[in-house]
Amino acid sequence: MDEDAESRVSSTRSYDRRGHLDWLRKLPDSLLCQVFLNLPTKDVVKTSVLSSTWGNIWRSVPGLDLGYGDFPEYNAFVSFVDSFLGFNSESRLQNFKLNYQYLRLKYEWKWTELDNANVTRWINTVIKRKVEHLHLSDVTFSNPESVSLPCVKVMYLDMVKFANDLAFEMLISGCPVLESLTIKRSACDNVDYLRVCSQSLLSFTLVGHCNEDMVKEQVVAIDAPRLEDLKLYCHETASFIIKNPASLVKMDIDIMFNLSSEQKFDPNDLPKRNMIRNFLLGISGVKEMEISSHTLEVIYNYSRCERLPVFRNLSSLHADFDDYRWEMLPGFSKTPGEEPISILPGPQCNLPALEFVDILKPMVEKETELKLMSYFLEKSTILKKLTLRLGDFRGNEESALLKKLLTIPRLSSSCQVVVL
């Protein structure tokens, strides 16, 4: 083998062993910091042993992703956060993620005034550094005199507690450029009337707690005129109020309005009926919707005593039926003036806007399932795709279903049926 060939083989072997690391080492520090921004801070610190030039680069990463569990004891945790926020104190900080959950789970720790002072100091520091993404877990907000987070665009609140309703409201209203808000609630977050009032919010996700023994009825009120994407996963919230819903495009809902098998929908409960009516009217302009069987059942029960609104713009519907009761699916799209309808018996009108249908868990032994598919295929004028998710179907069952589907006429010539 000539010297050039040996050199090429040697280089190839070297790249196989160190290629990826060598490639990273050649990146400029500014780009490395953006790469490391996607890692937990403890992992970023570990990279300092991989290269002599990376010894202190973790200090320049414009974000902190830290939990108490990353440290052997509390004082070391506090000291590290203070030190990190002191580095490059004049530079902009993109992300700040703080997790106290480890304390609560391992030591049955309770929030103290010292914790409150530390978190308040850190938040004040990241505000000065123009933080854009704020992620807090298992912290407590006392009753502030004022709140100002002028640069925060993304906020994630996980099991965060507040002094009262007002403290939460002040936090949200203190974020004038907030675009994305995610809340995972605690059963003891001290917020009974959760009011989200924002002129800038585009996306909101709310995940409820699992405490079924709540005595107080909780209310969620949303006033966000630019809101486009709304996700609600909370069975225990009794009332939802949506103001200025005209911009809503996408909805994903799994809610029960605090109803259950023990506390069923009562047609004589006029305040509850009015609230559900206003909620459905508020979301009736959406184009894409995912809806759970729990929510469908509430809507179905409501539809037996009141007319449903017309979902004129609905182009994509994803409905989940845990108990295979297709008859719970109300008519989300019908011509104005018709009575409320359900899939069975099918309406005489067409569906002018529906483009995508995703059906989970069909059952071949029930005629209602084929009638459901026939309804969508025969009534949807611009349907592009109907997806069936067969789950545990195998062999002959799947073949029989496909044969039946082929016999169903399609109003839309471009409709594609996909079986998964």
N, C-alpha and C positions, 0 to 999 in steps of 0.2 A: 504493500500500500504506500503510495507516495505521501510526501509530507503534507500537501494540501488536503488530501483525503483524510489523513489522520487528524488534521486540524478541524475539519468539518465534523468528523465523528465526535471529537472531544467537545466541540462547541455544542453539539446536539445533546450529548449526555449532560453537560453543564446546565443547559436550559431545562432539561427534564427534571433536574434536581432543584434548581433555583429560579427557573424561568419566571414563575408568577411573582416571587418575592423581588427579583431583580426588576421586573416591570414596575412594581409598586414603588421601589426605591427611586426610580427615575422620575416619578411624578413630582411636580412642584408642590411645595408645602401647602399652598392655597387649595390645590385640588385634593391633596391628601386629607386635609381638614374636612372637606365636604364629604369625602368617602367615609371618614371616621365618624361623621355626624350621625350616620345611620346605625352605629353600634352603641351598646351600653357603655357608659364611661369606664367601668371596671375593665372591659375588654380593650378599650382604647389605651388605657394605661399599660396593659400587658404588652402592647406592641412596641414599647420603648426598648425591650430587650432584643428585638429583631434586627435593629439597625442602629449603629452608633449615631446616625444623624436624626434618629427619632426620639432621642432621650427625653426631650421636653415638648415635643410637638403636641402631646395631648392637652397641654395647657392652652394651646391656641385654637382648639376645636370650638366652634361657636355654638356649643350646646352641652347641656349636662343631663344625663339620664342615670339616675342614681336611686338606690333604695337602701334603707338602713341595714338590710340583710347582707349587703356587700362589705360590712365592717364588723369586727369582733365586739365592739361596744359603742355606746351612743356618743360619747365624747369624741371618739375618732371620726365618726360620721359627721358631726357638727363641724369639727375642725377642718375636715376635707372640703366640705361645701363652702365654708368661709374662705379657705385658701383659693379654691378654684375660682370663685367669683371675684377674688382680688386680683387674679392674673388678667392682664390686658383689660383692665377695668374701663378703659375708654372705648373699647371695641364693641361692636354690635353683637348681641347674643340672639341666635335664632330660636333655639329650643331650650326649655327648662322643664324637666320631668322629675318629680319628687314623689317617692313612694314610702309611706310609713307603715305599710301593711304588715311587714315582717315583725315589727314591734308588737302589734296587736295579736297576731297569731301565735307567736312564740312565747311572749312574756305576759300576755293578758294586760298589756300596757294601756294606760288611760292618759288622755291628753291633759297636759298641764300648762300653766301659764308660761313656763320656760319654753315649751314647744311652740306655743303661740307667738312668743317673742322672736324665736329663731325664724319661723316661717315668715312672719311679717317682715323681718329684716331682709331675708332673702328675696322675697317678692319685691320689696322696695328697690333692692339692688338690681334685679333683672329688669324692672320697669325703666330704670335709668339707662340700662344697656339696650333698651328698645326691643325686648323679647317679643317674638312673633307667635311662637307656639308654646302654650302653657298646659302642662299635664300634671294634675295633682291627684294623689291617691291617699285616702285615709288621713286627711288633714282636717282641721276645724277652723272655720272663719268666725271670729268674734264679730261683734256689732261695730262696724267701722263708721267713723265720722264721714268719710268720703272714700270713693274708689276711683282711680284713674289708671287705666291700662291702655294708653293711646295707640299702641302698635300691635296689640294681640289680635291675630287673625284666626287662630285655631285654638280652641280650648277644650280640654278633656277633663271632666270631673268624675272621679271614680270613688264612690263611697265617701264623699266629702260631706261634712256636717256644717251647719250654719247656726248662728245664734237664733235666727227667726226668719220669717218670710222676707222681711225687708232686707236683711243682709244678703240673701241670694239675689234679690232684685237689683240691689245696688251694684253687685259684682257684674251682672250682665250689662246693665245700663252704663257701667263705667268702661265698656269696651266699644268705642265708637266705630271701629273698623272690623269688628268680629264677623267672620264669614262662615265658620264651621264650629258647631257646638255639639258635644257629646256628653251626656250625663248618664251615669250608672248610679241609681239611687240607693241610699241606705234606708232601712226601715225607720231609723231614728235620726234622720237628717234635720229634723225640726222645721221642715217646710211643708205646710199643709196646702198653701195656695202658691203653686209654683208658676210665677209669671215670667215669661220670656218676652221682653220688649226690646226689639233691636231694628234699627233702620237699615242695617248692613247685612244681616244674617242671610245666608244662602242655603245652608244645610243644617238640619237639626235632628239629632238622634237621641231618643229617650228610652232608657232601659229601666224598668221598675224593679222594686224589691220583691221578695217572696213571702212577706209576712201577711198571712191571711187573717190575722187576729187584729188588724187595725180597727180602732173604734171610730176615729175621725175620718170623714169622707174627704179624700184629697182631690184637689182641682188643679188642672194644668191649663193655663191661659197663654196663648201664643199670639203676639202682635208683631209680625215681621213682614212688611209689605213686599220685600224682595225674596222671600223664602221660596225656593224651587224644589227642594228635596226634603221630605219629612218622613222619619221612621219612628214609629211608636210601638214599643214592646212592653206593655204594662197592664196587667189584668186588674190591679188593685185601685187604679185611679178611677174615681167615680164620675168625674165630669171633664170634658175637653171643650175648650172654647178657642175657636180660631177666628181671629179678626184679620181683615185685609188679606184673604187667601187667593187673590186673583193670579198671583205669579206661580202658584203651585203647579209642578209638572209631574213629579214622581212621589208616590206614596207606598210605604210598606207598613202595614198595620197588623198588630196582634194585640187587640184590646178587648175588654169585656165590660167596661164601665162599672167595675166592681160588682158585676153579677156573677152568679155561680150556680151549681146544681142545687144548692140550698136556697139561694136568693135569686130566683128567676125573674125574668122581665115581667113587670106588672103593667098591663095596658092602662090601668087606672092611675098610675103614677105620672101625672101630667108634667111635672117639672122634668122628670127623666125623659119622657117622650119629646118634650120641647128641645132639650139639650141634644138628644140624638138627631133630631130633625135638623137643627142648626149645624151640627157637626157634618152630617152628610151633605148638606147644601154647600158647606164651606169647601169640601174636597171634591165636589162633583165636576170640577173643571180639569182634573188631572188627566194626563195622557197615558201614564204608566202606573199600574197598581199591582202590588202583591198583598194578598189578604189571607189571613189564617182561617181555619175552620171555626175557631172560637168567635171571631168577629162576624163571620158569615151567619152563625147561628143567632147572634143578637140581632143582626140586621133582618134576618128572615122573620124572627118573632115580631120585630117592630113593623115590618112590611104588612103584617096581617091586620094591623089597625090603622096604618097611615100610608099614604102614597110615598113612594120613593122618588128622589130627584132624578133628573135625566143626566146621565154621564155622557154628554155629547162628544167629548174629545177623546174618550178612552180608546187607545190604539193597542195597548198591551196589557193583558190581564193574566196574573199568575195566582191561582187559587189552590189552597191546600185543604184536603178533606181527610182528617184523621179517621173518621168513622165511615167513610165512603157514602155519605148522605148527599148525593148530588142535588137533591131537591131543595137544599138550603141556599143554593146560588140564586140570588134575586136577579132581576133584569137590570143590568147596569147600563144598558143602552137601548132606548126605545124612542119612538116618535112622541113629541109633546102631546099631552092630552089623553094618552092611554092610561088605563088603570095599571096599578103595580102588577108586575108579572114575575113568575119564576120560570125556571127552565121547563118544568112540567106543570101544566101543558104548555107547549111552545107558543110564542107570540106569532102574529101574522106579519110583523114588521121586519125589515132588514136591519143589519148592524152596519151603518155607513162608515164608521171610523176604525173599527177593530182590525188590527194588522197582525197581532201575535197572540196566540193562546198556548198556555203551558198547563197540561193536565197531569196531575200526580195520582198514582195508585188506582187506575181503572180496574174494574172487575167484570170479566166476561159473563159471569152468570147472571148479571142484572141487566135488564133491558134499558133501565134508566141511563146507564153509562153510554150505550150506543145512541140513545136519543140526545144526550148531551153533545156528543161529537157531531151528530147529524145537524143539530141546531146551529152550531158554529159554522160548519162547512156549507150549509145550505142558505144561511141568512147573512153571512159576512161578505159584503161586496168587494172589499179590497184586502181580504185576509191573505197574508203572505206566508205564514207558517203556523201550523198546529203541531205541537209537540206532545207526545204521550210518553210518560215515564212508567214503564211496566213493572219495575221493581223485581219481584220474585217470579214473574211469568217465565215459563220455559216451554220449549218445544211446541207441542200441539196447540196449547192454549194461545200462544203468540200467533201461530199460523192461522188459527181460526179467527182471531181478532182482525188480523190484516186482511183476510178475505172479505170480512164484513165491511171493513173500511173502504175497500175498493169499489163496493157497490153504492156508496153514498155519493150523490152528485154534489159538485162544488160550484157555488155561485161565482167565486173568484177563480179565473183561469190560471192565475199565477200562484195559487196556494200550494205550498209544499207540506206534506205530512211526514213528520219525523218520529220514528219509534225508537226509544232508548231502553 
